[in-house]
Amino acid sequence: MPPRILPVHYAGRAGPLFFLALKTGFFTLLTLGMYRFWARTRLRRYFWSAIRPGGIPMEYVGDPIEKLLGFLVAVVIMAFYIGVVNLILMYFSFAFFQGNELAYVLSFVGLIPLYFYAAYRARRYILARTRWRGIRFGMEQGAWGYALRSMAHWGLAIVTLGLTFPLTRLWLEKFLTNRSYFGDQQIKQGGEHFLLYGAMKHVYYPIILTGVAGVMTWAFDNPVWLALMLLTAPWVIFGWAYWKAESFRRMIETKEVGQIRFRSKPRAGRVLGIYLLGGVILNIVLSALMIIIAALAFVVMGGADIFDLGDLEQIEQMSAVTVPVIVAGYFLVFVTMGAASKAIFTLPLAAHFAEVTQVIDPGELATIRQRDRDEFAEAEGFADALDVGAAI
C-alpha cells in the first residue's frame, strides 16, 4: 500500500503582504520604533497562516506585549554589560596595556556567545508560539549549550577556510531540531556527516576553477587563462542558489516526527529566478522613489536652480525646505524598500519551499497530544537587542 501524502499549500499573495508591511512600517516609523513588536506579530501571522499543510493553516499566537516586555528586560541586562563590564575591561586595559584596544576586543568577544544565545532563545520562542491543528510546537532549554557549540563549530569553519561549513550547518541544525517538539512528539534531524557536501558542489567547482586559472596564469604568464575566471562569477551565484535549494531538500528529507517523514523538491533555478527578478523589480522601485523625491524637492523649492550657489541667503532658504524633504524621502525609501523586499523575495521563496514539500505517512498526527505552554521571561528580547535577525 503506497504511503499517504499530505501536500503543503501556500495562500500568501504579494500585494496584500506589501501593503501590510508598508502600513506597519510607517506605524513603526511614526512611533519611533515602538510599534515594531506589533508589526512583527502581524507579519508573522500573515506568513504563518499562508502555510497550509493539508489545507490547514499554521498559526502564530505570539503577543506583542510580551515581546515589548522581553525587549525591556534584555535592554536592562545589556545596559549592565555595556556599562559595568566594559568599564572594568577599560580600566584594566589602560592599567596594564596603556590603551583601550584590548578592552574593545574583549568586549566584542564577550558578545559572541550572547549572539548565539539570543538566536537559540528567539527560535525557541517562535516555536512555542506556533501551532498547527491546535497543537503547539516547543523546544527544550539549551541556549548556552548551543552558544558554546556554535562558537566551536564556526571557529573550525573559519580556520578551515569554509571547508567544514556544511558540517557546521548540519551539526548545529541537529542540535536545534533534536530539541524541538510538535506537541509531545520529538522532532529529529538525521543525516550522515557529509550529507550537505553535495549541496556545495557548485560553489566548490568555480572556486577550484579560479585557483587553477590563477596558477596557470602565473606559471605560463598567459592572460588567456584569466578568461576562465569569467565563468566563475555566474557559476558561484548559481551555486549559492543550488546550495539553498539542495541543502533544504536534504535537511527536510532527513527530518522525522515519529513515523512521519517529509519529501521536498525545491529548484535552484526557481530560487535564482526569484532573486534575479526581485533585484530588477527592487531597482525599478528604488529608481521610481528617487524620481518622486527629486520632483517633490523641486516643487517645494519652487523651481529654484539648485546649482546657483552664489546667494548665501538663497542657499539657507533652500536648505530649510530641502532638508526635511530629503529626510522624509530617506524614510520613505527605507520603509518602502523593506516592504517590497518581503513581497518580492521573502514571500515567493516561502511559497516555493512550501509548495514543493509533502508530509509522508501523516497518520501518526492523530496520536500526538498537546504540550504545556512555554513561558518566557524575556521572549525574544535578546534577539531584538542584539539584532540577531530573527524577525520572520
HELIX and SHEET records of a PDB file:
HELIX    1   1 ALA A   14  LEU A   30  1                                  17    
HELIX    2   2 ARG A   36  ALA A   50  1                                  15    
HELIX    3   3 PRO A   64  PHE A   80  1                                  17    
HELIX    4   4 TYR A   81  VAL A   85  3                                   5    
HELIX    5   5 ASN A   86  PHE A   97  1                                  12    
HELIX    6   6 GLU A  101  ALA A  128  1                                  28    
HELIX    7   7 ALA A  143  VAL A  159  1                                  17    
HELIX    8   8 PHE A  165  THR A  177  1                                  13    
HELIX    9   9 GLY A  198  MET A  200  5                                   3    
HELIX   10  10 LYS A  201  PHE A  220  1                                  20    
HELIX   11  11 PRO A  223  LEU A  228  5                                   6    
HELIX   12  12 MET A  229  GLU A  253  1                                  25    
HELIX   13  13 ALA A  268  VAL A  300  1                                  33    
HELIX   14  14 LEU A  312  SER A  341  1                                  30    
HELIX   15  15 LYS A  342  THR A  346  3                                   5    
HELIX   16  16 LEU A  347  GLU A  355  1                                   9    
HELIX   17  17 PRO A  362  THR A  367  5                                   6    
HELIX   18  18 GLY A  381  LEU A  386  1                                   6    
SHEET    1   A 4 ILE A  51  PRO A  53  0                                        
SHEET    2   A 4 ILE A   5  TYR A  10 -1                                        
SHEET    3   A 4 THR A 357  ILE A 360 -1                                        
SHEET    4   A 4 ARG A 261  SER A 264 -1                                        
SHEET    1   B 6 GLU A  59  TYR A  60  0                                        
SHEET    2   B 6 THR A 130  TRP A 132 -1                                        
SHEET    3   B 6 ILE A 135  MET A 139 -1                                        
SHEET    4   B 6 SER A 180  PHE A 182 -1                                        
SHEET    5   B 6 GLN A 185  GLN A 189 -1                                        
SHEET    6   B 6 LYS A 255  VAL A 257 -1                                        
END                                                                             
